[in-house]
């Protein structure tokens, strides 16, 4: 609410950056016109006098550009404003508040990262299966490919030609990314949204872009699954910092366990909660308990062998797509534990602790 043309231009620009669609008024709207209905009200300091007598409500912010405006605090008290802001100093903070008001601030998504203990461990397959299973259970789900050398996780889902944005489109993202805008821009596959790598463009994702994209995904709620590489660079460290839980897929071989310990050591410098998903077949004398004990990490479970998985993928069935298959059952049991209560994941039955 303002008649200051320059201030209005600034506020419209900030709303666009936050992914918000504003209603503009020059005078006080009636109750049905937005004053009480809008999630946030921005009042230009030129319009504060016209708000006297309006119903008191939360989310009113008095905004101006003049640092030396007299009586600004008195006007803020008179209209019940929660904050007084000066532009451009408070632009970043205001964009965050507009985005929060637009998207709502609920419980953030349970965010799970999957890392292979060695090459070919099956981390991408598990990440896909977790996402597909979560989506099939009616949960809002986003799958993020954090491994630029993995060949594109959308290929595992049969969606390499699906319309939508890929990582190269977000490489220069800084600050806040709107969660709703992110979700709508990504390919929709098997009931979930997927952020993968492009086929042609090689880009380096800076940590600021990784942070902005993951933060936007988490604000949407539901679950986010991140497929991560074994090498930890700055962008991967930023991703690890936003995880609630990391799963390290470890084949039951001595060399695989040795390699996985190094991977877990690097990831554990950022992420506190790392757990082992053991994968057979096992070398002589080894089992899932031995693998978890050797890793000195809790056991999240044993990844089952699903025969015919490659044939199903060739036929267009994603990992976890067969709801009755052992992989889907494993993932369903994982989500049941993960989303119980406050979303704290406990060790699987019989797991190491």
MORA-V421800 format. One record per residue. N is the residue number from 1. PHI is phi in degrees with one decimal (999 if undefined). PSI is psi in radians with two decimals (999 if undefined). BURIAL is b if it has 9 or more other ideal C-beta (glycine too) atoms within 8 Angstrom, else e. Layout:
<<N;PHI;PSI;BURIAL> <N;PHI;PSI;BURIAL>>
//
This chain:
<<1;999;1.91;b> <2;-169.0;2.70;b> <3;-113.2;0.06;e> <4;-79.6;1.90;b> <5;-61.8;-0.73;e> <6;-66.8;-0.74;e> <7;-64.9;-0.70;b> <8;-61.4;-0.73;b> <9;-59.0;-0.75;e> <10;-63.2;-0.77;b> <11;-69.1;-0.65;b> <12;-64.2;-0.68;b> <13;-63.6;-0.74;e> <14;-69.2;-0.63;b> <15;-63.7;-0.73;b> <16;-62.7;-0.70;e> <17;-64.4;-0.53;b> <18;-89.3;-0.03;b> <19;74.5;0.45;b> <20;-104.7;2.58;b> <21;-108.2;1.85;e> <22;-86.2;2.71;e> <23;-103.8;2.31;e> <24;-108.3;2.24;e> <25;-129.2;2.54;b> <26;-99.3;-0.40;e> <27;-127.6;2.99;e> <28;-64.7;2.12;b> <29;-74.9;2.74;b> <30;-73.6;3.06;e> <31;-60.7;-0.67;e> <32;-76.1;-0.26;e> <33;-88.2;0.02;e> <34;130.5;-0.34;b> <35;-58.8;-0.80;b> <36;-91.7;-0.37;e> <37;-85.0;-0.58;e> <38;-65.6;2.49;b> <39;-67.6;-0.37;e> <40;-151.7;2.55;b> <41;-124.4;2.13;b> <42;-103.9;2.09;b> <43;-112.0;2.11;b> <44;-68.0;2.55;b> <45;-64.8;-0.27;b> <46;-74.3;-0.34;b> <47;-106.7;0.03;b> <48;-59.5;-0.68;b> <49;-60.8;-0.57;e> <50;-78.4;-0.12;e> <51;-95.1;-0.04;b> <52;-62.2;2.32;e> <53;90.5;-0.11;e> <54;-70.2;2.66;e> <55;-58.8;2.39;e> <56;-70.6;2.41;e> <57;-154.8;2.83;b> <58;-82.5;2.81;e> <59;85.2;0.30;b> <60;-93.5;2.23;b> <61;-125.2;2.23;b> <62;-91.5;2.14;b> <63;-123.8;2.37;b> <64;-148.4;3.11;b> <65;-121.7;-0.17;b> <66;-93.4;1.98;e> <67;-65.4;-0.48;e> <68;-106.8;0.37;e> <69;-62.2;2.19;e> <70;-74.3;2.65;e> <71;62.7;0.34;e> <72;-64.9;-0.65;b> <73;-72.0;-0.61;e> <74;-63.9;-0.71;e> <75;-66.4;-0.63;b> <76;-63.3;-0.75;b> <77;-65.1;-0.70;e> <78;-64.6;-0.57;e> <79;-100.9;0.02;b> <80;75.0;0.52;e> <81;-69.8;2.44;b> <82;-82.1;-0.52;e> <83;-139.8;2.69;e> <84;-121.7;2.14;b> <85;-121.5;2.54;b> <86;-115.3;2.29;b> <87;-99.5;2.55;b> <88;-91.4;0.05;e> <89;-57.5;-0.64;e> <90;-102.2;0.33;b> <91;-61.3;-0.84;b> <92;-61.5;-0.76;e> <93;-62.9;-0.73;e> <94;-66.9;-0.66;b> <95;-59.6;-0.76;b> <96;-60.4;-0.75;b> <97;-68.3;-0.67;b> <98;-63.7;-0.78;b> <99;-63.7;-0.72;b> <100;-60.6;-0.76;b> <101;-66.3;-0.64;b> <102;-71.6;-0.80;b> <103;-85.1;-0.35;b> <104;82.8;2.65;e> <105;-118.3;1.65;e> <106;-111.8;-2.85;e> <107;-68.2;2.25;e> <108;-67.1;2.81;e> <109;-62.7;2.50;b> <110;-70.8;2.08;b> <111;-113.8;2.09;b> <112;-120.7;2.24;b> <113;-104.2;2.53;b> <114;-123.0;2.22;b> <115;-127.9;2.40;b> <116;-82.1;2.32;b> <117;-68.2;-0.48;b> <118;-149.7;2.97;b> <119;-60.1;2.41;e> <120;75.7;0.30;e> <121;-72.1;-0.37;b> <122;103.1;0.33;b> <123;-64.7;-0.77;b> <124;-64.2;-0.68;b> <125;-61.7;-0.77;b> <126;-66.1;-0.73;b> <127;-59.1;-0.80;b> <128;-60.8;-0.81;b> <129;-63.2;-0.69;b> <130;-61.4;-0.77;b> <131;-67.2;-0.79;b> <132;-61.9;-0.73;b> <133;-67.7;-0.72;b> <134;-62.5;-0.77;b> <135;-64.7;-0.70;b> <136;-63.2;-0.49;b> <137;-81.6;0.12;e> <138;86.9;0.22;e> <139;-92.7;2.49;b> <140;-65.9;2.14;e> <141;-134.4;2.39;b> <142;-131.2;2.34;b> <143;-112.2;2.15;b> <144;-117.0;2.20;b> <145;-89.1;1.89;b> <146;-98.9;0.14;b> <147;-114.5;1.76;b> <148;-66.5;-0.31;b> <149;-102.5;0.21;e> <150;-86.5;-0.06;b> <151;90.2;-0.02;e> <152;91.8;1.95;b> <153;-71.7;-0.31;b> <154;-66.3;-0.41;b> <155;-64.9;-0.71;b> <156;-61.7;-0.47;b> <157;-93.9;0.04;b> <158;70.2;0.47;b> <159;-121.8;0.49;b> <160;-64.8;-0.37;e> <161;-103.6;0.10;e> <162;-67.9;2.50;b> <163;-70.5;2.46;e> <164;146.0;2.99;b> <165;-83.8;2.66;e> <166;-123.5;3.14;b> <167;-53.7;-0.71;b> <168;-55.2;-0.48;b> <169;-73.8;-0.30;e> <170;-111.2;0.09;b> <171;-61.2;-0.47;b> <172;-106.2;0.29;e> <173;-68.4;2.35;b> <174;-138.8;2.74;e> <175;69.2;-2.38;e> <176;-97.0;2.33;b> <177;-110.1;2.26;b> <178;-67.2;2.26;b> <179;-63.4;-0.78;b> <180;-63.3;-0.73;b> <181;-65.2;-0.68;b> <182;-60.9;-0.87;b> <183;-58.6;-0.80;b> <184;-68.4;-0.42;e> <185;-83.8;-0.26;e> <186;-91.9;2.69;b> <187;-59.6;2.45;b> <188;-102.8;2.04;b> <189;-135.1;2.19;b> <190;55.2;0.63;b> <191;83.7;0.11;e> <192;-131.8;2.95;b> <193;-104.8;2.48;b> <194;-128.9;2.24;b> <195;-110.3;1.93;b> <196;-123.9;-3.01;b> <197;-95.3;2.70;b> <198;-73.8;2.86;e> <199;-82.5;-0.51;e> <200;-110.6;-0.67;e> <201;-91.6;2.20;e> <202;-94.7;2.11;e> <203;-131.4;2.65;b> <204;-100.3;2.17;e> <205;-88.2;1.98;b> <206;-69.9;2.74;b> <207;-59.9;-0.53;b> <208;-63.6;-0.68;e> <209;-69.3;-0.73;b> <210;-60.4;-0.76;b> <211;-62.7;-0.79;b> <212;-65.0;-0.75;b> <213;-69.2;-0.80;b> <214;-66.5;-0.67;b> <215;-62.6;-0.71;b> <216;-64.5;-0.74;b> <217;-62.9;-0.73;b> <218;-66.3;-0.61;b> <219;-65.6;-0.35;b> <220;-73.4;-0.30;b> <221;81.8;-3.03;e> <222;77.5;-2.32;b> <223;-133.2;2.58;b> <224;-126.0;2.27;b> <225;-115.5;2.27;b> <226;-119.6;2.15;b> <227;-90.1;2.05;b> <228;-114.7;2.60;b> <229;-78.8;2.91;b> <230;-78.4;-0.40;b> <231;-89.4;2.26;e> <232;-100.7;1.91;b> <233;-108.3;-2.95;e> <234;-64.6;-0.71;e> <235;-66.9;-0.73;b> <236;-65.8;-0.67;b> <237;-61.4;-0.65;b> <238;-65.7;-0.70;b> <239;-64.1;-0.78;b> <240;-59.6;-0.62;b> <241;-65.9;-0.37;e> <242;-99.7;0.02;b> <243;-80.3;2.57;b> <244;-86.3;-0.50;e> <245;-157.2;2.45;b> <246;-117.4;2.39;b> <247;-111.8;2.16;b> <248;-104.2;2.04;b> <249;-85.5;2.08;b> <250;-124.7;1.96;b> <251;-64.8;2.66;b> <252;-81.5;1.05;b> <253;-132.9;2.59;b> <254;-60.8;-0.79;e> <255;-65.2;-0.64;e> <256;-65.5;-0.71;b> <257;-64.0;-0.74;b> <258;-61.7;-0.76;e> <259;-65.8;-0.71;b> <260;-66.0;-0.55;b> <261;-63.9;-0.65;b> <262;-68.6;-0.72;e> <263;-61.4;-0.81;b> <264;-64.8;-0.60;b> <265;-63.4;-0.74;e> <266;-69.4;-0.81;e> <267;-65.0;-0.62;b> <268;-68.4;-0.22;b> <269;-69.9;-0.36;e> <270;-113.1;-0.71;e> <271;-106.8;2.17;b> <272;-75.9;-0.69;e> <273;-99.8;1.61;b> <274;-112.0;2.41;b> <275;-134.9;2.74;b> <276;-98.1;2.33;b> <277;-111.7;1.87;b> <278;-80.7;2.56;b> <279;-133.8;2.16;b> <280;-82.1;3.12;b> <281;-72.2;2.74;e> <282;-103.0;2.56;b> <283;-65.8;2.80;e> <284;-54.7;2.25;e> <285;86.9;-0.04;e> <286;-107.1;2.62;b> <287;-149.3;-3.07;e> <288;-63.3;-0.62;b> <289;-66.2;-0.71;b> <290;-63.4;-0.74;b> <291;-61.8;-0.83;b> <292;-63.4;-0.72;b> <293;-63.3;-0.74;e> <294;-65.7;-0.58;e> <295;-77.8;-0.28;b> <296;57.9;0.70;e> <297;-134.3;2.71;b> <298;-64.1;2.66;b> <299;-94.9;2.06;b> <300;-83.4;-0.35;b> <301;151.4;3.09;b> <302;-109.3;2.12;b> <303;-71.6;2.10;b> <304;-76.9;2.71;e> <305;-85.8;2.18;e> <306;-113.3;1.84;b> <307;-70.2;2.48;e> <308;83.4;0.16;e> <309;-63.2;-0.76;b> <310;-64.4;-0.70;e> <311;-64.3;-0.67;e> <312;-65.5;-0.69;b> <313;-64.5;-0.71;b> <314;-61.5;-0.51;e> <315;-87.4;0.07;e> <316;94.4;0.13;e> <317;-91.4;2.13;e> <318;-75.7;2.83;b> <319;-55.4;2.29;b> <320;83.4;-0.01;b> <321;-69.3;-0.51;b> <322;-82.2;1.78;b> <323;-60.2;-0.41;e> <324;-96.0;-0.04;e> <325;-74.4;2.80;b> <326;-63.4;-0.58;e> <327;-67.0;-0.78;b> <328;-64.4;-0.68;b> <329;-65.1;-0.69;b> <330;-60.2;-0.80;b> <331;-67.6;-0.68;b> <332;-61.5;-0.74;b> <333;-64.8;-0.66;b> <334;-61.3;-0.84;b> <335;-66.7;-0.61;b> <336;-58.7;-0.74;e> <337;-72.3;-0.73;b> <338;-66.5;-0.64;b> <339;-96.8;0.05;b> <340;-72.6;2.52;e> <341;60.9;-2.11;e> <342;-95.2;0.27;e> <343;83.1;0.27;b> <344;-84.6;2.21;e> <345;-89.4;2.08;b> <346;-94.5;2.86;e> <347;-60.4;2.63;b> <348;-66.2;2.78;b> <349;-56.3;2.22;e> <350;81.8;0.08;e> <351;-77.9;2.85;b> <352;-71.2;2.77;b> <353;-138.8;999;e>>
//
